[in-house]
Amino acid sequence: MCAPLPPRRPLIGRLTGRPADDEEIRIRTVALGGQFQVFHVCRRMALALLDWDEIDAERQALIKRVVRDHTRALLRAIDGGEAPAFAGRPRAIEAPRPRKYFDR
């Protein structure tokens, strides 16, 4: 079982102007944490998608850098004025995109 992520929820809640226990905030928190979790929970799939045999120290550093960059960009987007634009707005439901990795 994965550890819960409650310490991040208040931060994301403050950035969006929503309470930390809001359903959207919980989803955003899990989505942000999922960037790293995919390399642990779905390790074999991640290695196959990246065409890697292993995650050595150099690749681990690269993963950390990319995830940090993604997280910073997402948090800046939320904090930079985009939060009111999506807060409370109904979401369009899109058809799921085909998953290419199942075709291997």
N, C-alpha and C positions, 0 to 999 in steps of 0.2 A: 504494500500500500504506500502511496506517495504521501509525503508530508503536506499538511495544509499550508496555504499561502496567505493567511490573514494579515501579516504585517504589511503587505503590498497594497491591500485593498483600501486602507485609509488614504494613502498617497494618491492612488488613481481616483478615488472618490473626490478628494480635494481638487484635483486637476479638472474634473468634469463638473464639479458642483453638485454631485449626487452623494447620497449616503453610502458608506462603505458596504452596507449589506444589500444594496440595490442589486437586482439580478444582472443588469448589464455590467456593473462593476465587477461582479464575481466572474462573469464570462471574460471580460477584458483581462482580469488578473490571471485566470487559467490560461488564456491564449498567450499572454506574455511569457508565462512560465513554461509553456509548451515548447518554446523555441529551443530550450536546452533539453527538455525531457525526451524529445524525439531521439536524441543521441544515446539515451540510456534505455528507455522503454522499448524503442523500435530500432535498436542498434543494428541488427542484421539488415533491415530494410534500408536504413540510412547509409550503411556501408555499400550496399548494392547500388543504390541510386547515385552515389558519389563515385562509384567504381573504385572503391578503396578496399584494401584487405584489412587494414587496421587504422586506428586513430592514434598516431604517435604524438609526441610532445609538440612538434611543429604544427600539425593539423589541429590539435587541441587548442593551441594558441590562436590559430586562424578562426576556429569556431567561436571561441570566446570573443574575439574582436568583432566578428560579423554580428553575433547576437547582441553585443553591447551597442553597436552602431544601430541595429534595428530598434532596440529598446529605447535608446535616446531619441531617435527620429519619431517613434510612436508617441513617446511622452511629450516631446516638444509639440507635435501636432495637436495633441489633446490640450496642452497648456497654452498653445499659441493662438487661441481664439477659435479653433475648429470645434471645440466641445459644444458650445451653444448651438451650432448648426446641426449636430446630430443628436443632441440630448432630447429625448422624448419624441423624436421623429420616427414615424413608422418605417420599417425596413422593407425594401423590396425583396421578395423571395425569388432567387434565381435558380434555374435548373442546375443540378450538380454537373460539374465538368467531368468528363471521363478520366479515369485514373490510368495513366500510361504504365505505371509500374506493375499493374496486374497482367499486362500483356507480355511480360517477360517469359 
